[in-house]
């Protein structure tokens, strides 16, 4: 059984992981040093990037040739 390919290339997937890690690390640092709630933006961005990575991982694990409908 052949694995399907995701919608992200390997390079895009690496950059998505880098972006996720940077945003996830930046959020608590910003929360510590700022008095407002602007650190929540970094948290939301990290969650959005994580959602894209999880969706791409699901597409990669799906056998090749199967549709995306349930």
The first five atom37 places (N, CA, C, CB, O) and aatype in JSON, in Angstrom:
{
  "aatype": [20, 20, 20, 20, 20, 20, 20, 20, 20, 20, 20, 20, 20, 20, 20, 20, 20, 20, 20, 20, 20, 20, 20, 20, 20, 20, 20, 20, 20, 20, 20, 20, 20, 20, 20, 20, 20, 20, 20, 20, 20, 20, 20, 20, 20, 20, 20, 20, 20, 20, 20, 20, 20, 20, 20, 20, 20, 20, 20, 20, 20, 20, 20, 20, 20, 20, 20, 20, 20, 20],
  "atom_mask": [
    [1, 1, 1, 1, 1],
    [1, 1, 1, 1, 1],
    [1, 1, 1, 1, 1],
    [1, 1, 1, 1, 1],
    [1, 1, 1, 1, 1],
    [1, 1, 1, 1, 1],
    [1, 1, 1, 1, 1],
    [1, 1, 1, 1, 1],
    [1, 1, 1, 1, 1],
    [1, 1, 1, 1, 1],
    [1, 1, 1, 1, 1],
    [1, 1, 1, 1, 1],
    [1, 1, 1, 1, 1],
    [1, 1, 1, 1, 1],
    [1, 1, 1, 1, 1],
    [1, 1, 1, 1, 1],
    [1, 1, 1, 1, 1],
    [1, 1, 1, 1, 1],
    [1, 1, 1, 1, 1],
    [1, 1, 1, 1, 1],
    [1, 1, 1, 1, 1],
    [1, 1, 1, 1, 1],
    [1, 1, 1, 1, 1],
    [1, 1, 1, 1, 1],
    [1, 1, 1, 1, 1],
    [1, 1, 1, 1, 1],
    [1, 1, 1, 1, 1],
    [1, 1, 1, 1, 1],
    [1, 1, 1, 1, 1],
    [1, 1, 1, 1, 1],
    [1, 1, 1, 1, 1],
    [1, 1, 1, 1, 1],
    [1, 1, 1, 1, 1],
    [1, 1, 1, 1, 1],
    [1, 1, 1, 1, 1],
    [1, 1, 1, 1, 1],
    [1, 1, 1, 1, 1],
    [1, 1, 1, 1, 1],
    [1, 1, 1, 1, 1],
    [1, 1, 1, 1, 1],
    [1, 1, 1, 1, 1],
    [1, 1, 1, 1, 1],
    [1, 1, 1, 1, 1],
    [1, 1, 1, 1, 1],
    [1, 1, 1, 1, 1],
    [1, 1, 1, 1, 1],
    [1, 1, 1, 1, 1],
    [1, 1, 1, 1, 1],
    [1, 1, 1, 1, 1],
    [1, 1, 1, 1, 1],
    [1, 1, 1, 1, 1],
    [1, 1, 1, 1, 1],
    [1, 1, 1, 1, 1],
    [1, 1, 1, 1, 1],
    [1, 1, 1, 1, 1],
    [1, 1, 1, 1, 1],
    [1, 1, 1, 1, 1],
    [1, 1, 1, 1, 1],
    [1, 1, 1, 1, 1],
    [1, 1, 1, 1, 1],
    [1, 1, 1, 1, 1],
    [1, 1, 1, 1, 1],
    [1, 1, 1, 1, 1],
    [1, 1, 1, 1, 1],
    [1, 1, 1, 1, 1],
    [1, 1, 1, 1, 1],
    [1, 1, 1, 1, 1],
    [1, 1, 1, 1, 1],
    [1, 1, 1, 1, 1],
    [1, 1, 1, 1, 1]
  ],
  "atom_positions": [
    [[0.85, -1.17, 0.0], [0.0, 0.0, 0.0], [0.9, 1.24, 0.0], [-0.97, 0.0, 1.22], [1.8, 1.36, 0.83]],
    [[0.65, 2.13, -0.91], [1.46, 3.32, -1.06], [0.84, 4.48, -0.27], [1.6, 3.7, -2.54], [-0.38, 4.66, -0.27]],
    [[1.69, 5.25, 0.4], [1.22, 6.39, 1.17], [0.84, 7.54, 0.23], [2.3, 6.85, 2.18], [1.46, 7.73, -0.82]],
    [[-0.18, 8.29, 0.62], [-0.58, 9.47, -0.14], [0.39, 10.61, 0.13], [-2.01, 9.88, 0.2], [1.18, 10.56, 1.07]],
    [[0.32, 11.63, -0.69], [1.16, 12.8, -0.46], [0.29, 13.9, 0.12], [1.85, 13.26, -1.77], [-0.87, 14.05, -0.24]],
    [[0.87, 14.67, 1.0], [0.16, 15.78, 1.61], [0.1, 16.97, 0.67], [0.82, 16.17, 2.93], [0.63, 16.93, -0.44]],
    [[-0.52, 18.03, 1.13], [-0.62, 19.23, 0.31], [0.55, 20.17, 0.54], [-1.92, 19.95, 0.59], [0.68, 21.17, -0.16]],
    [[1.42, 19.86, 1.5], [2.63, 20.64, 1.73], [3.83, 19.87, 1.19], [2.82, 20.96, 3.23], [3.91, 18.65, 1.32]],
    [[4.77, 20.59, 0.58], [6.02, 19.94, 0.18], [6.86, 19.74, 1.44], [6.79, 20.8, -0.9], [6.54, 20.26, 2.5]],
    [[7.93, 18.98, 1.3], [8.79, 18.74, 2.47], [9.38, 20.04, 3.0], [9.91, 17.77, 2.11], [9.49, 20.22, 4.21]],
    [[9.75, 20.93, 2.11], [10.32, 22.22, 2.53], [9.26, 23.06, 3.26], [10.87, 23.0, 1.3], [9.55, 23.67, 4.28]],
    [[8.04, 23.09, 2.72], [6.96, 23.83, 3.37], [6.64, 23.23, 4.73], [5.72, 23.85, 2.49], [6.32, 23.96, 5.68]],
    [[6.71, 21.92, 4.83], [6.43, 21.26, 6.11], [7.49, 21.61, 7.13], [6.36, 19.74, 5.93], [7.17, 21.83, 8.3]],
    [[8.75, 21.66, 6.72], [9.82, 22.05, 7.64], [9.65, 23.5, 8.09], [11.19, 21.87, 6.98], [9.84, 23.81, 9.27]],
    [[9.29, 24.38, 7.17], [9.07, 25.77, 7.53], [7.85, 25.93, 8.44], [8.9, 26.62, 6.27], [7.84, 26.79, 9.32]],
    [[6.82, 25.11, 8.24], [5.65, 25.16, 9.11], [6.04, 24.74, 10.53], [4.53, 24.25, 8.57], [5.59, 25.35, 11.49]],
    [[6.86, 23.71, 10.66], [7.31, 23.29, 11.98], [8.16, 24.38, 12.63], [8.12, 21.98, 11.88], [8.02, 24.64, 13.83]],
    [[9.01, 25.02, 11.85], [9.83, 26.1, 12.39], [8.95, 27.26, 12.85], [10.85, 26.58, 11.34], [9.16, 27.81, 13.93]],
    [[7.96, 27.63, 12.03], [7.04, 28.7, 12.4], [6.25, 28.35, 13.65], [6.1, 28.99, 11.27], [6.04, 29.21, 14.5]],
    [[5.81, 27.11, 13.75], [5.07, 26.67, 14.94], [5.94, 26.79, 16.19], [4.58, 25.23, 14.76], [5.51, 27.32, 17.21]],
    [[7.15, 26.29, 16.1], [8.03, 26.33, 17.27], [8.37, 27.76, 17.68], [9.31, 25.56, 16.99], [8.39, 28.07, 18.87]],
    [[8.64, 28.62, 16.71], [8.96, 30.01, 17.02], [7.77, 30.72, 17.66], [9.39, 30.76, 15.76], [7.93, 31.45, 18.64]],
    [[6.57, 30.52, 17.12], [5.39, 31.17, 17.68], [5.05, 30.6, 19.06], [4.19, 31.0, 16.74], [4.63, 31.33, 19.95]],
    [[5.24, 29.3, 19.24], [4.95, 28.68, 20.53], [5.93, 29.13, 21.61], [4.99, 27.17, 20.4], [5.55, 29.24, 22.77]],
    [[7.17, 29.4, 21.24], [8.15, 29.88, 22.21], [7.96, 31.37, 22.47], [9.59, 29.61, 21.71], [8.16, 31.84, 23.59]],
    [[7.57, 32.11, 21.44], [7.43, 33.56, 21.58], [6.24, 33.95, 22.45], [7.28, 34.19, 20.21], [6.29, 34.98, 23.11]],
    [[5.18, 33.15, 22.48], [3.98, 33.49, 23.24], [4.24, 33.61, 24.74], [2.91, 32.44, 23.0], [3.87, 34.64, 25.32]],
    [[4.86, 32.64, 25.4], [5.1, 32.83, 26.84], [6.13, 33.91, 27.15], [5.54, 31.53, 27.46], [6.07, 34.56, 28.19]],
    [[7.08, 34.11, 26.24], [8.06, 35.17, 26.44], [7.37, 36.53, 26.37], [9.2, 35.08, 25.39], [7.63, 37.4, 27.2]],
    [[6.51, 36.7, 25.39], [5.77, 37.96, 25.26], [4.81, 38.15, 26.44], [4.99, 37.99, 23.94], [4.62, 39.28, 26.89]],
    [[4.22, 37.09, 26.93], [3.33, 37.2, 28.09], [4.08, 37.65, 29.33], [2.64, 35.86, 28.35], [3.54, 38.36, 30.17]],
    [[5.31, 37.24, 29.43], [6.12, 37.61, 30.6], [6.53, 39.07, 30.57], [7.36, 36.74, 30.69], [6.56, 39.73, 31.61]],
    [[6.84, 39.59, 29.37], [7.42, 40.93, 29.28], [6.46, 42.02, 28.82], [8.57, 40.89, 28.36], [6.86, 43.18, 28.79]],
    [[5.23, 41.7, 28.48], [4.26, 42.73, 28.11], [3.1, 42.72, 29.09], [3.75, 42.52, 26.66], [2.78, 41.69, 29.69]],
    [[2.48, 43.87, 29.22], [1.37, 43.97, 30.15], [0.02, 43.73, 29.49], [1.38, 45.33, 30.8], [-0.97, 43.45, 30.17]],
    [[-0.03, 43.84, 28.18], [-1.3, 43.62, 27.49], [-1.43, 42.14, 27.08], [-1.42, 44.53, 26.24], [-0.56, 41.32, 27.39]],
    [[-2.5, 41.84, 26.39], [-2.76, 40.45, 25.99], [-2.38, 40.18, 24.54], [-4.23, 40.12, 26.19], [-2.97, 39.31, 23.9]],
    [[-1.4, 40.89, 24.02], [-1.0, 40.69, 22.63], [-0.31, 39.34, 22.42], [-0.07, 41.8, 22.2], [-0.18, 38.89, 21.27]],
    [[0.12, 38.68, 23.48], [0.74, 37.37, 23.36], [-0.25, 36.31, 22.88], [1.34, 36.94, 24.69], [0.14, 35.27, 22.37]],
    [[-1.56, 36.6, 23.04], [-2.57, 35.65, 22.57], [-2.52, 35.48, 21.05], [-3.97, 36.11, 22.99], [-2.83, 34.42, 20.52]],
    [[-2.11, 36.55, 20.35], [-1.98, 36.46, 18.9], [-0.96, 35.39, 18.51], [-1.57, 37.83, 18.3], [-1.2, 34.61, 17.59]],
    [[0.16, 35.35, 19.21], [1.17, 34.32, 18.92], [0.63, 32.93, 19.2], [2.44, 34.56, 19.76], [0.94, 31.98, 18.48]],
    [[-0.16, 32.81, 20.24], [-0.75, 31.52, 20.57], [-1.73, 31.07, 19.49], [-1.45, 31.59, 21.92], [-1.76, 29.9, 19.12]],
    [[-2.53, 32.0, 18.99], [-3.5, 31.67, 17.92], [-2.77, 31.28, 16.64], [-4.44, 32.86, 17.66], [-3.17, 30.34, 15.97]],
    [[-1.7, 32.0, 16.3], [-0.92, 31.67, 15.11], [-0.3, 30.28, 15.25], [0.17, 32.72, 14.85], [-0.32, 29.5, 14.3]],
    [[0.24, 29.98, 16.42], [0.82, 28.66, 16.64], [-0.22, 27.56, 16.5], [1.47, 28.58, 18.03], [0.06, 26.51, 15.92]],
    [[-1.43, 27.79, 17.01], [-2.49, 26.8, 16.88], [-2.94, 26.63, 15.43], [-3.69, 27.19, 17.75], [-3.24, 25.51, 15.01]],
    [[-2.99, 27.71, 14.68], [-3.37, 27.61, 13.26], [-2.33, 26.83, 12.47], [-3.56, 29.02, 12.65], [-2.68, 25.99, 11.64]],
    [[-1.06, 27.1, 12.71], [0.0, 26.38, 12.01], [-0.01, 24.9, 12.4], [1.38, 27.02, 12.31], [0.21, 24.03, 11.56]],
    [[-0.27, 24.63, 13.68], [-0.35, 23.23, 14.13], [-1.5, 22.51, 13.45], [-0.53, 23.17, 15.66], [-1.38, 21.33, 13.12]],
    [[-2.62, 23.21, 13.22], [-3.76, 22.6, 12.53], [-3.39, 22.24, 11.1], [-4.96, 23.55, 12.54], [-3.79, 21.19, 10.6]],
    [[-2.64, 23.11, 10.43], [-2.21, 22.82, 9.06], [-1.26, 21.62, 9.03], [-1.51, 24.06, 8.43], [-1.37, 20.77, 8.15]],
    [[-0.36, 21.55, 9.99], [0.58, 20.42, 10.05], [-0.18, 19.11, 10.29], [1.63, 20.65, 11.16], [0.13, 18.1, 9.67]],
    [[-1.16, 19.14, 11.2], [-1.95, 17.94, 11.48], [-2.76, 17.51, 10.26], [-2.88, 18.18, 12.67], [-2.85, 16.32, 9.97]],
    [[-3.35, 18.48, 9.54], [-4.11, 18.15, 8.34], [-3.21, 17.56, 7.26], [-4.82, 19.4, 7.81], [-3.6, 16.6, 6.59]],
    [[-2.01, 18.11, 7.1], [-1.08, 17.57, 6.12], [-0.64, 16.17, 6.52], [0.14, 18.49, 5.96], [-0.48, 15.3, 5.66]],
    [[-0.43, 15.95, 7.8], [-0.05, 14.62, 8.27], [-1.15, 13.61, 7.99], [0.27, 14.66, 9.77], [-0.87, 12.48, 7.6]],
    [[-2.4, 14.01, 8.19], [-3.52, 13.12, 7.88], [-3.59, 12.79, 6.4], [-4.82, 13.74, 8.34], [-3.9, 11.66, 6.03]],
    [[-3.31, 13.79, 5.55], [-3.32, 13.55, 4.11], [-2.17, 12.63, 3.7], [-3.23, 14.87, 3.34], [-2.31, 11.83, 2.77]],
    [[-1.04, 12.73, 4.37], [0.11, 11.87, 4.05], [-0.14, 10.43, 4.49], [1.37, 12.4, 4.73], [0.35, 9.5, 3.84]],
    [[-0.87, 10.22, 5.55], [-1.13, 8.87, 6.06], [-2.24, 8.16, 5.3], [-1.49, 8.93, 7.53], [-2.36, 6.94, 5.38]],
    [[-3.03, 8.91, 4.57], [-4.13, 8.32, 3.8], [-3.53, 7.55, 2.61], [-5.13, 9.43, 3.3], [-2.61, 8.05, 1.96]],
    [[-4.02, 6.37, 2.32], [-3.49, 5.62, 1.17], [-3.69, 6.4, -0.14], [-4.19, 4.25, 1.06], [-4.67, 7.12, -0.31]],
    [[-2.75, 6.24, -1.03], [-2.78, 6.96, -2.3], [-4.02, 6.59, -3.09], [-1.52, 6.68, -3.12], [-4.4, 5.42, -3.16]],
    [[-4.66, 7.59, -3.68], [-5.8, 7.36, -4.54], [-7.14, 7.4, -3.84], [-5.66, 6.07, -5.2], [-8.17, 7.31, -4.51]],
    [[-7.18, 7.54, -2.53], [-8.47, 7.62, -1.83], [-8.92, 9.06, -1.77], [-8.38, 7.01, -0.41], [-8.1, 9.96, -1.59]],
    [[-10.23, 9.3, -1.9], [-10.74, 10.67, -1.84], [-10.68, 11.22, -0.42], [-12.16, 10.73, -2.37], [-10.52, 10.46, 0.54]],
    [[-10.83, 12.54, -0.28], [-10.75, 13.18, 1.02], [-12.09, 13.19, 1.74], [-10.25, 14.59, 0.86], [-12.17, 13.69, 2.87]],
    [[-13.15, 12.66, 1.14], [-14.45, 12.65, 1.8], [-14.53, 11.47, 2.76], [-15.59, 12.58, 0.75], [-13.85, 10.45, 2.59]],
    [[-15.37, 11.61, 3.78], [-15.53, 10.52, 4.76], [-16.61, 9.57, 4.38], [-15.83, 11.08, 6.13], [-16.87, 8.61, 5.1]]
  ]
}
